[in-house]
């Protein structure tokens, strides 16, 4: 398993632990990001060390190639001087430096492959850390929101809201009852007043009718008196006839 995969498994494990843990989410996430930053620092150090080793290998390979070329020139010089034995010894030296340079070159190729992979993993880890930081902020915001909601729910649970609402409902019913009673009393008062006025109006009608009857009676009496002869006038007329 690669280093990057192991690191990312640790990240996922931390996130899963956060979900199922009763610890402070903010502290857990902060610690997870801090651990990832430490892993990133170690990876950068590993890349830097690999690059330093690569540079050293390159220098060693170059030095061995330089020595191989130098011993080749010496072998050529000895051969020119007619000293074949010395020329062979120089060629042996040259061969030794060539073999070392070749081995170093092979090692250098492996180091280049390793460094390329480390750099790729480093960039991937940096990207994962950036993503984790954004998720951390999101998770922390969600955790704080959840905590606030829990506190509100706890507060609502600790307060006797149902009882308070019931009290309001009872008071509302009481007010409605008082209003209905007041309206009924006002209506009764209005009815009594109307009855009194109706009685007065009835009495007025009776009085008017009584006055009309009296007036009619008075008029009838006067008419009767008008139709009767005057007192003594008939006697005088009879007396005159007799005479």
Phi and psi in degrees as GROMACS dihedral restraints (atoms count N, CA, C in turn):
[ dihedral_restraints ]
;  ai    aj    ak    al  type     phi  dphi    fc
    3     4     5     6     1   -71.4    20    10
    4     5     6     7     1   161.5    20    10
    6     7     8     9     1   -61.8    20    10
    7     8     9    10     1   -43.7    20    10
    9    10    11    12     1   -61.8    20    10
   10    11    12    13     1   -41.6    20    10
   12    13    14    15     1   -65.0    20    10
   13    14    15    16     1   -39.5    20    10
   15    16    17    18     1   -63.1    20    10
   16    17    18    19     1   -41.5    20    10
   18    19    20    21     1   -63.6    20    10
   19    20    21    22     1   -43.7    20    10
   21    22    23    24     1   -67.9    20    10
   22    23    24    25     1   -31.8    20    10
   24    25    26    27     1   -65.0    20    10
   25    26    27    28     1   -37.8    20    10
   27    28    29    30     1   -63.8    20    10
   28    29    30    31     1   -40.3    20    10
   30    31    32    33     1   -61.1    20    10
   31    32    33    34     1   -49.3    20    10
   33    34    35    36     1   -62.3    20    10
   34    35    36    37     1   -38.4    20    10
   36    37    38    39     1   -63.3    20    10
   37    38    39    40     1   -39.4    20    10
   39    40    41    42     1   -64.6    20    10
   40    41    42    43     1   -41.6    20    10
   42    43    44    45     1   -65.5    20    10
   43    44    45    46     1   -44.4    20    10
   45    46    47    48     1   -63.2    20    10
   46    47    48    49     1   -38.0    20    10
   48    49    50    51     1   -63.8    20    10
   49    50    51    52     1   -36.7    20    10
   51    52    53    54     1   -62.7    20    10
   52    53    54    55     1   -41.8    20    10
   54    55    56    57     1   -63.4    20    10
   55    56    57    58     1   -41.6    20    10
   57    58    59    60     1   -96.2    20    10
   58    59    60    61     1     3.3    20    10
   60    61    62    63     1  -100.0    20    10
   61    62    63    64     1   153.4    20    10
   63    64    65    66     1   -95.5    20    10
   64    65    66    67     1     6.3    20    10
   66    67    68    69     1   -69.9    20    10
   67    68    69    70     1   168.1    20    10
   69    70    71    72     1   -66.0    20    10
   70    71    72    73     1   114.9    20    10
   72    73    74    75     1   -57.4    20    10
   73    74    75    76     1   -39.2    20    10
   75    76    77    78     1   -62.9    20    10
   76    77    78    79     1   -43.7    20    10
   78    79    80    81     1   -66.7    20    10
   79    80    81    82     1   -40.6    20    10
   81    82    83    84     1   -62.7    20    10
   82    83    84    85     1   -45.1    20    10
   84    85    86    87     1   -67.2    20    10
   85    86    87    88     1   -41.1    20    10
   87    88    89    90     1   -61.2    20    10
   88    89    90    91     1   -41.6    20    10
   90    91    92    93     1   -67.6    20    10
   91    92    93    94     1   -38.7    20    10
   93    94    95    96     1   -62.4    20    10
   94    95    96    97     1   -43.9    20    10
   96    97    98    99     1   -66.4    20    10
   97    98    99   100     1   -38.9    20    10
   99   100   101   102     1   -62.8    20    10
  100   101   102   103     1   -40.9    20    10
  102   103   104   105     1   -63.5    20    10
  103   104   105   106     1   -40.1    20    10
  105   106   107   108     1   -65.2    20    10
  106   107   108   109     1   -37.3    20    10
  108   109   110   111     1   -64.5    20    10
  109   110   111   112     1   -37.8    20    10
  111   112   113   114     1   -65.1    20    10
  112   113   114   115     1   -41.5    20    10
  114   115   116   117     1   -62.0    20    10
  115   116   117   118     1   -39.7    20    10
  117   118   119   120     1   -64.4    20    10
  118   119   120   121     1   -41.1    20    10
  120   121   122   123     1   -62.6    20    10
  121   122   123   124     1   -43.4    20    10
  123   124   125   126     1   -64.7    20    10
  124   125   126   127     1   -38.7    20    10
  126   127   128   129     1   -66.4    20    10
  127   128   129   130     1   -40.9    20    10
  129   130   131   132     1   -61.7    20    10
  130   131   132   133     1   -40.5    20    10
  132   133   134   135     1   -63.5    20    10
  133   134   135   136     1   -38.8    20    10
  135   136   137   138     1   -65.4    20    10
  136   137   138   139     1   -40.7    20    10
  138   139   140   141     1   -64.5    20    10
  139   140   141   142     1   -44.1    20    10
  141   142   143   144     1   -62.5    20    10
  142   143   144   145     1   -40.3    20    10
  144   145   146   147     1   -66.3    20    10
  145   146   147   148     1   -40.3    20    10
  147   148   149   150     1   -64.3    20    10
  148   149   150   151     1   -39.6    20    10
  150   151   152   153     1   -66.5    20    10
  151   152   153   154     1   -40.3    20    10
  153   154   155   156     1   -62.6    20    10
  154   155   156   157     1   -42.4    20    10
  156   157   158   159     1   -63.3    20    10
  157   158   159   160     1   -39.2    20    10
  159   160   161   162     1   -61.0    20    10
  160   161   162   163     1   -45.3    20    10
  162   163   164   165     1   -62.8    20    10
  163   164   165   166     1   -40.8    20    10
  165   166   167   168     1   -65.2    20    10
  166   167   168   169     1   -41.5    20    10
  168   169   170   171     1   -63.3    20    10
  169   170   171   172     1   -41.0    20    10
  171   172   173   174     1   -60.1    20    10
  172   173   174   175     1   -43.6    20    10
  174   175   176   177     1   -64.4    20    10
  175   176   177   178     1   -42.5    20    10
  177   178   179   180     1   -64.0    20    10
  178   179   180   181     1   -41.2    20    10
  180   181   182   183     1   -63.9    20    10
  181   182   183   184     1   -42.0    20    10
  183   184   185   186     1   -64.0    20    10
  184   185   186   187     1   -41.2    20    10
  186   187   188   189     1   -63.3    20    10
  187   188   189   190     1   -42.7    20    10
  189   190   191   192     1   -66.4    20    10
  190   191   192   193     1   -38.2    20    10
  192   193   194   195     1   -63.7    20    10
  193   194   195   196     1   -39.5    20    10
  195   196   197   198     1   -63.9    20    10
  196   197   198   199     1   -42.7    20    10
  198   199   200   201     1   -65.1    20    10
  199   200   201   202     1   -39.5    20    10
  201   202   203   204     1   -62.3    20    10
  202   203   204   205     1   -42.4    20    10
  204   205   206   207     1   -65.2    20    10
  205   206   207   208     1   -38.1    20    10
  207   208   209   210     1   -64.8    20    10
  208   209   210   211     1   -43.7    20    10
  210   211   212   213     1   -70.3    20    10
  211   212   213   214     1   -27.1    20    10
  213   214   215   216     1   -66.8    20    10
  214   215   216   217     1   -40.9    20    10
  216   217   218   219     1   -65.2    20    10
  217   218   219   220     1   -37.0    20    10
  219   220   221   222     1   -66.4    20    10
  220   221   222   223     1   -41.3    20    10
  222   223   224   225     1   -62.2    20    10
  223   224   225   226     1   -39.4    20    10
  225   226   227   228     1   -63.8    20    10
  226   227   228   229     1   -39.4    20    10
  228   229   230   231     1   -66.1    20    10
  229   230   231   232     1   -44.5    20    10
  231   232   233   234     1   -63.3    20    10
  232   233   234   235     1   -38.8    20    10
  234   235   236   237     1   -66.7    20    10
  235   236   237   238     1   -37.9    20    10
  237   238   239   240     1   -63.8    20    10
  238   239   240   241     1   -32.4    20    10
  240   241   242   243     1   -83.3    20    10
  241   242   243   244     1    -2.7    20    10
  243   244   245   246     1    87.2    20    10
  244   245   246   247     1    11.5    20    10
  246   247   248   249     1  -103.1    20    10
  247   248   249   250     1    88.9    20    10
  249   250   251   252     1   -69.0    20    10
  250   251   252   253     1   -34.4    20    10
  252   253   254   255     1   -62.0    20    10
  253   254   255   256     1   -47.4    20    10
  255   256   257   258     1   -65.4    20    10
  256   257   258   259     1   -35.5    20    10
  258   259   260   261     1   -64.7    20    10
  259   260   261   262     1   -40.3    20    10
  261   262   263   264     1   -64.3    20    10
  262   263   264   265     1   -41.8    20    10
  264   265   266   267     1   -61.7    20    10
  265   266   267   268     1   -39.0    20    10
  267   268   269   270     1   -65.8    20    10
  268   269   270   271     1   -38.7    20    10
  270   271   272   273     1   -67.1    20    10
  271   272   273   274     1   -35.8    20    10
  273   274   275   276     1   -61.2    20    10
  274   275   276   277     1   -44.3    20    10
  276   277   278   279     1   -60.8    20    10
  277   278   279   280     1   -44.9    20    10
  279   280   281   282     1   -58.1    20    10
  280   281   282   283     1   -44.6    20    10
  282   283   284   285     1   -60.9    20    10
  283   284   285   286     1   -38.9    20    10
  285   286   287   288     1   -63.2    20    10
  286   287   288   289     1   -45.0    20    10
  288   289   290   291     1   -67.5    20    10
  289   290   291   292     1   -35.9    20    10
  291   292   293   294     1   -64.0    20    10
  292   293   294   295     1   -44.0    20    10
  294   295   296   297     1   -62.3    20    10
  295   296   297   298     1   -42.6    20    10
  297   298   299   300     1   -63.7    20    10
  298   299   300   301     1   -43.6    20    10
  300   301   302   303     1   -62.7    20    10
  301   302   303   304     1   -38.8    20    10
  303   304   305   306     1   -65.3    20    10
  304   305   306   307     1   -43.4    20    10
  306   307   308   309     1   -63.4    20    10
  307   308   309   310     1   -41.6    20    10
  309   310   311   312     1   -64.7    20    10
  310   311   312   313     1   -36.6    20    10
  312   313   314   315     1   -65.1    20    10
  313   314   315   316     1   -40.2    20    10
  315   316   317   318     1   -64.1    20    10
  316   317   318   319     1   -42.7    20    10
  318   319   320   321     1   -63.3    20    10
  319   320   321   322     1   -37.6    20    10
  321   322   323   324     1   -63.7    20    10
  322   323   324   325     1   -38.7    20    10
  324   325   326   327     1   -63.8    20    10
  325   326   327   328     1   -41.6    20    10
  327   328   329   330     1   -63.6    20    10
  328   329   330   331     1   -40.4    20    10
  330   331   332   333     1   -64.5    20    10
  331   332   333   334     1   -39.7    20    10
  333   334   335   336     1   -61.2    20    10
  334   335   336   337     1   -42.4    20    10
  336   337   338   339     1   -63.5    20    10
  337   338   339   340     1   -43.6    20    10
  339   340   341   342     1   -63.5    20    10
  340   341   342   343     1   -43.7    20    10
  342   343   344   345     1   -64.8    20    10
  343   344   345   346     1   -40.5    20    10
  345   346   347   348     1   -59.9    20    10
  346   347   348   349     1   -43.0    20    10
  348   349   350   351     1   -66.9    20    10
  349   350   351   352     1   -41.8    20    10
  351   352   353   354     1   -62.4    20    10
  352   353   354   355     1   -41.8    20    10
  354   355   356   357     1   -63.4    20    10
  355   356   357   358     1   -41.0    20    10
  357   358   359   360     1   -63.2    20    10
  358   359   360   361     1   -45.2    20    10
  360   361   362   363     1   -64.0    20    10
  361   362   363   364     1   -36.2    20    10
  363   364   365   366     1   -63.6    20    10
  364   365   366   367     1   -45.7    20    10
  366   367   368   369     1   -62.8    20    10
  367   368   369   370     1   -40.2    20    10
  369   370   371   372     1   -64.1    20    10
  370   371   372   373     1   -41.2    20    10
  372   373   374   375     1   -66.0    20    10
  373   374   375   376     1   -40.9    20    10
  375   376   377   378     1   -60.0    20    10
  376   377   378   379     1   -40.7    20    10
  378   379   380   381     1   -65.1    20    10
  379   380   381   382     1   -42.7    20    10
  381   382   383   384     1   -64.0    20    10
  382   383   384   385     1   -37.8    20    10
  384   385   386   387     1   -66.9    20    10
  385   386   387   388     1   -41.8    20    10
  387   388   389   390     1   -60.0    20    10
  388   389   390   391     1   -43.5    20    10
  390   391   392   393     1   -63.6    20    10
  391   392   393   394     1   -41.8    20    10
  393   394   395   396     1   -64.6    20    10
  394   395   396   397     1   -37.1    20    10
  396   397   398   399     1   -63.7    20    10
  397   398   399   400     1   -42.8    20    10
  399   400   401   402     1   -64.2    20    10
  400   401   402   403     1   -43.4    20    10
  402   403   404   405     1   -65.9    20    10
  403   404   405   406     1   -35.2    20    10
  405   406   407   408     1   -59.8    20    10
  406   407   408   409     1   -48.0    20    10
  408   409   410   411     1   -60.3    20    10
  409   410   411   412     1   -40.9    20    10
  411   412   413   414     1   -65.2    20    10
  412   413   414   415     1   -46.6    20    10
  414   415   416   417     1   -64.8    20    10
  415   416   417   418     1   -38.7    20    10
  417   418   419   420     1   -64.3    20    10
  418   419   420   421     1   -43.3    20    10
  420   421   422   423     1   -61.1    20    10
  421   422   423   424     1   -43.1    20    10
  423   424   425   426     1   -66.1    20    10
  424   425   426   427     1   -39.0    20    10
  426   427   428   429     1   -65.0    20    10
  427   428   429   430     1   -42.8    20    10
  429   430   431   432     1   -63.5    20    10
  430   431   432   433     1   -41.0    20    10
  432   433   434   435     1   -62.2    20    10
  433   434   435   436     1   -42.3    20    10
  435   436   437   438     1   -64.5    20    10
  436   437   438   439     1   -40.8    20    10
  438   439   440   441     1   -63.1    20    10
  439   440   441   442     1   -42.7    20    10
  441   442   443   444     1   -61.7    20    10
  442   443   444   445     1   -42.7    20    10
  444   445   446   447     1   -62.5    20    10
  445   446   447   448     1   -41.0    20    10
  447   448   449   450     1   -63.5    20    10
  448   449   450   451     1   -42.4    20    10
  450   451   452   453     1   -62.4    20    10
  451   452   453   454     1   -41.4    20    10
  453   454   455   456     1   -62.9    20    10
  454   455   456   457     1   -43.4    20    10
  456   457   458   459     1   -63.7    20    10
  457   458   459   460     1   -40.0    20    10
  459   460   461   462     1   -64.0    20    10
  460   461   462   463     1   -42.1    20    10
  462   463   464   465     1   -62.9    20    10
  463   464   465   466     1   -42.8    20    10
  465   466   467   468     1   -64.1    20    10
  466   467   468   469     1   -35.1    20    10
  468   469   470   471     1   -70.8    20    10
  469   470   471   472     1   -35.1    20    10
  471   472   473   474     1   -75.6    20    10
  472   473   474   475     1   -27.4    20    10
  474   475   476   477     1   -87.3    20    10
  475   476   477   478     1   141.9    20    10
  477   478   479   480     1   -83.2    20    10
  478   479   480   481     1    69.5    20    10
  480   481   482   483     1   -63.4    20    10
  481   482   483   484     1   -42.4    20    10
  483   484   485   486     1   -60.7    20    10
  484   485   486   487     1   -42.8    20    10
  486   487   488   489     1   -64.4    20    10
  487   488   489   490     1   -41.0    20    10
  489   490   491   492     1   -63.2    20    10
  490   491   492   493     1   -44.0    20    10
  492   493   494   495     1   -63.3    20    10
  493   494   495   496     1   -39.1    20    10
  495   496   497   498     1   -63.2    20    10
  496   497   498   499     1   -38.4    20    10
  498   499   500   501     1   -62.2    20    10
  499   500   501   502     1   -42.8    20    10
  501   502   503   504     1   -61.8    20    10
  502   503   504   505     1   -42.3    20    10
  504   505   506   507     1   -63.4    20    10
  505   506   507   508     1   -41.5    20    10
  507   508   509   510     1   -64.1    20    10
  508   509   510   511     1   -42.6    20    10
  510   511   512   513     1   -64.5    20    10
  511   512   513   514     1   -37.4    20    10
  513   514   515   516     1   -62.9    20    10
  514   515   516   517     1   -44.3    20    10
  516   517   518   519     1   -62.2    20    10
  517   518   519   520     1   -39.9    20    10
  519   520   521   522     1   -63.7    20    10
  520   521   522   523     1   -43.5    20    10
  522   523   524   525     1   -62.8    20    10
  523   524   525   526     1   -44.5    20    10
  525   526   527   528     1   -60.9    20    10
  526   527   528   529     1   -39.2    20    10
  528   529   530   531     1   -65.3    20    10
  529   530   531   532     1   -43.4    20    10
  531   532   533   534     1   -63.7    20    10
  532   533   534   535     1   -41.2    20    10
  534   535   536   537     1   -62.6    20    10
  535   536   537   538     1   -42.2    20    10
  537   538   539   540     1   -63.9    20    10
  538   539   540   541     1   -41.3    20    10
  540   541   542   543     1   -63.4    20    10
  541   542   543   544     1   -43.6    20    10
  543   544   545   546     1   -61.2    20    10
  544   545   546   547     1   -43.2    20    10
  546   547   548   549     1   -63.6    20    10
  547   548   549   550     1   -38.7    20    10
  549   550   551   552     1   -65.2    20    10
  550   551   552   553     1   -43.4    20    10
  552   553   554   555     1   -62.9    20    10
  553   554   555   556     1   -43.9    20    10
  555   556   557   558     1   -61.4    20    10
  556   557   558   559     1   -39.3    20    10
  558   559   560   561     1   -65.5    20    10
  559   560   561   562     1   -41.0    20    10
  561   562   563   564     1   -63.0    20    10
  562   563   564   565     1   -42.4    20    10
  564   565   566   567     1   -61.5    20    10
  565   566   567   568     1   -40.5    20    10
  567   568   569   570     1   -64.9    20    10
  568   569   570   571     1   -40.9    20    10
  570   571   572   573     1   -62.8    20    10
  571   572   573   574     1   -43.4    20    10
  573   574   575   576     1   -61.5    20    10
  574   575   576   577     1   -43.4    20    10
  576   577   578   579     1   -63.6    20    10
  577   578   579   580     1   -41.7    20    10
  579   580   581   582     1   -63.8    20    10
  580   581   582   583     1   -38.8    20    10
  582   583   584   585     1   -62.1    20    10
  583   584   585   586     1   -40.7    20    10
  585   586   587   588     1   -63.1    20    10
  586   587   588   589     1   -45.9    20    10
  588   589   590   591     1   -66.2    20    10
  589   590   591   592     1   -36.9    20    10
  591   592   593   594     1   -62.6    20    10
  592   593   594   595     1   -39.7    20    10
  594   595   596   597     1   -64.0    20    10
  595   596   597   598     1   -43.5    20    10
  597   598   599   600     1   -61.7    20    10
  598   599   600   601     1   -44.2    20    10
  600   601   602   603     1   -63.2    20    10
  601   602   603   604     1   -37.5    20    10
  603   604   605   606     1   -65.3    20    10
  604   605   606   607     1   -42.0    20    10
  606   607   608   609     1   -62.2    20    10
  607   608   609   610     1   -40.5    20    10
  609   610   611   612     1   -61.5    20    10
  610   611   612   613     1   -41.2    20    10
  612   613   614   615     1   -63.6    20    10
  613   614   615   616     1   -41.5    20    10
  615   616   617   618     1   -63.8    20    10
  616   617   618   619     1   -43.4    20    10
  618   619   620   621     1   -61.3    20    10
  619   620   621   622     1   -42.5    20    10
  621   622   623   624     1   -63.7    20    10
  622   623   624   625     1   -41.6    20    10
  624   625   626   627     1   -65.6    20    10
  625   626   627   628     1   -38.8    20    10
  627   628   629   630     1   -65.0    20    10
  628   629   630   631     1   -42.3    20    10
  630   631   632   633     1   -64.0    20    10
  631   632   633   634     1   -39.6    20    10
  633   634   635   636     1   -62.8    20    10
  634   635   636   637     1   -41.7    20    10
  636   637   638   639     1   -63.7    20    10
  637   638   639   640     1   -42.0    20    10
  639   640   641   642     1   -63.2    20    10
  640   641   642   643     1   -41.0    20    10
  642   643   644   645     1   -65.1    20    10
  643   644   645   646     1   -42.1    20    10
  645   646   647   648     1   -62.8    20    10
  646   647   648   649     1   -41.6    20    10
  648   649   650   651     1   -63.3    20    10
  649   650   651   652     1   -41.1    20    10
  651   652   653   654     1   -66.6    20    10
  652   653   654   655     1   -41.1    20    10
  654   655   656   657     1   -65.1    20    10
  655   656   657   658     1   -38.7    20    10
  657   658   659   660     1   -65.0    20    10
  658   659   660   661     1   -39.7    20    10
  660   661   662   663     1   -65.4    20    10
  661   662   663   664     1   -43.3    20    10
  663   664   665   666     1   -63.8    20    10
  664   665   666   667     1   -40.3    20    10
  666   667   668   669     1   -65.0    20    10
  667   668   669   670     1   -38.0    20    10
  669   670   671   672     1   -64.8    20    10
  670   671   672   673     1   -43.0    20    10
  672   673   674   675     1   -65.8    20    10
  673   674   675   676     1   -33.4    20    10
  675   676   677   678     1   -68.5    20    10
  676   677   678   679     1   -34.9    20    10
  678   679   680   681     1   -76.8    20    10
  679   680   681   682     1   -22.1    20    10
  681   682   683   684     1   -72.5    20    10
  682   683   684   685     1   142.2    20    10
  684   685   686   687     1   -67.0    20    10
  685   686   687   688     1   157.9    20    10
  687   688   689   690     1   -70.5    20    10
  688   689   690   691     1   148.8    20    10
  690   691   692   693     1   -66.1    20    10
  691   692   693   694     1   122.5    20    10
  693   694   695   696     1    90.1    20    10
  694   695   696   697     1    -9.3    20    10
  696   697   698   699     1   -72.9    20    10
  697   698   699   700     1   -34.8    20    10
  699   700   701   702     1   -68.7    20    10
  700   701   702   703     1   -35.4    20    10
  702   703   704   705     1   -67.9    20    10
  703   704   705   706     1   -39.1    20    10
  705   706   707   708     1   -67.2    20    10
  706   707   708   709     1   -36.1    20    10
  708   709   710   711     1   -67.8    20    10
  709   710   711   712     1   -39.7    20    10
  711   712   713   714     1   -65.3    20    10
  712   713   714   715     1   -38.9    20    10
  714   715   716   717     1   -64.2    20    10
  715   716   717   718     1   -37.6    20    10
  717   718   719   720     1   -67.9    20    10
  718   719   720   721     1   -33.6    20    10
  720   721   722   723     1   -69.7    20    10
  721   722   723   724     1   -36.1    20    10
  723   724   725   726     1   -68.8    20    10
  724   725   726   727     1   -34.6    20    10
